[in-house]
Amino acid sequence: MLPLENLQTTMARSVLAIEPMVSAKMLTAGKADPLARLRIYQNNTRSSLTAVLMAVFPVTVRMVDERFFRFVASEFIRRHPPVETRLSRYGAGFPRFLKTIDTLSDMPIVAETARLEWAIAEALDTASLPARSLADYDKIDLGPSPDILLQPSLRLIVSHWSILSVWTAHQRGTTVDRHCTWARRPERVALWRTGNSVRLILLDRADFAFRHSLKHGLGLEHGASRALALEPNFEPVRALVRLFADGLVTNVRITMHSLSN
């Protein structure tokens, strides 16, 4: 007889394994076949986890066909079972897993689109903080390089493929022309939670660098310098005003660097 903890661990692994890791002698189910009953749990668990992945990656499902997605999802579940109790956290490694599928080797945009969809799921699962306005700081001297704190749900993604164009086309419910939308075209995407939905926009290189610096706490001066190095005509003030207008600024904090100047 296995200790309870070992038995629970073995049972959990058996539910997700192709072949049970427990023997019939370890299980009792009256006159019923214990391994047959275990297979019921296996099927229900895999079905539930597949449904979770399909809900998180709906565009990816349509890009590869539902039957193929279910097959890939089954392999992913077998190799990468959940490690958290919250199913909303399940699927983080799925875009990376798609890159290992030989059948998709000539369609890298599929894994890239899945990466965008996971970022959307993350944003929806992240708290949305109260946004600040420019008027809140009218009479405050913040110095030359304050920290601009942004919404924690903000995600910044750069891809060699037209992932936002693909995602947007599928939202419209129209027939997607692969030759037009499945294009190798760099896209820099910013997305964040607004209420119960997510807003997605395309950014140019300078705006992306600006927001990336602020998101990582590098300060306004650093962000402006990076953006100006990429685009001499970049307007930091205009970019900052846009951040406030988008509801992305949650606080502006004076830094020691600002005070020393």
Rosetta blueprint (number, residue, H / E / L):
1 M L
2 L L
3 P L
4 L H
5 E H
6 N H
7 L H
8 Q H
9 T H
10 T H
11 M H
12 A H
13 R H
14 S H
15 V H
16 L H
17 A L
18 I L
19 E L
20 P L
21 M L
22 V L
23 S L
24 A H
25 K H
26 M H
27 L L
28 T L
29 A L
30 G L
31 K L
32 A L
33 D L
34 P H
35 L H
36 A H
37 R H
38 L H
39 R H
40 I H
41 Y H
42 Q H
43 N H
44 N H
45 T H
46 R H
47 S H
48 S H
49 L H
50 T H
51 A H
52 V H
53 L H
54 M H
55 A H
56 V H
57 F L
58 P H
59 V H
60 T H
61 V H
62 R H
63 M H
64 V H
65 D L
66 E H
67 R H
68 F H
69 F H
70 R H
71 F H
72 V H
73 A H
74 S H
75 E H
76 F H
77 I H
78 R H
79 R H
80 H L
81 P L
82 P L
83 V L
84 E L
85 T L
86 R L
87 L H
88 S H
89 R H
90 Y L
91 G L
92 A L
93 G L
94 F H
95 P H
96 R H
97 F H
98 L H
99 K L
100 T L
101 I L
102 D H
103 T H
104 L H
105 S L
106 D L
107 M L
108 P H
109 I H
110 V H
111 A H
112 E H
113 T H
114 A H
115 R H
116 L H
117 E H
118 W H
119 A H
120 I H
121 A H
122 E H
123 A H
124 L H
125 D L
126 T L
127 A L
128 S L
129 L L
130 P L
131 A L
132 R L
133 S L
134 L H
135 A H
136 D H
137 Y H
138 D L
139 K L
140 I L
141 D L
142 L L
143 G L
144 P L
145 S L
146 P L
147 D E
148 I E
149 L E
150 L E
151 Q L
152 P L
153 S L
154 L L
155 R E
156 L E
157 I E
158 V E
159 S E
160 H L
161 W L
162 S L
163 I H
164 L H
165 S H
166 V H
167 W H
168 T H
169 A H
170 H H
171 Q H
172 R L
173 G L
174 T L
175 T L
176 V L
177 D L
178 R H
179 H H
180 C H
181 T H
182 W L
183 A L
184 R L
185 R L
186 P L
187 E E
188 R E
189 V E
190 A E
191 L E
192 W E
193 R E
194 T E
195 G L
196 N L
197 S E
198 V E
199 R E
200 L E
201 I E
202 L E
203 L E
204 D L
205 R H
206 A H
207 D H
208 F H
209 A H
210 F H
211 R H
212 H H
213 S H
214 L H
215 K H
216 H L
217 G L
218 L L
219 G L
220 L H
221 E H
222 H H
223 G H
224 A H
225 S H
226 R H
227 A H
228 L H
229 A H
230 L H
231 E L
232 P L
233 N L
234 F L
235 E L
236 P H
237 V H
238 R H
239 A H
240 L H
241 V H
242 R H
243 L H
244 F H
245 A H
246 D L
247 G L
248 L L
249 V E
250 T E
251 N E
252 V E
253 R E
254 I L
255 T L
256 M H
257 H H
258 S H
259 L H
260 S H
261 N L
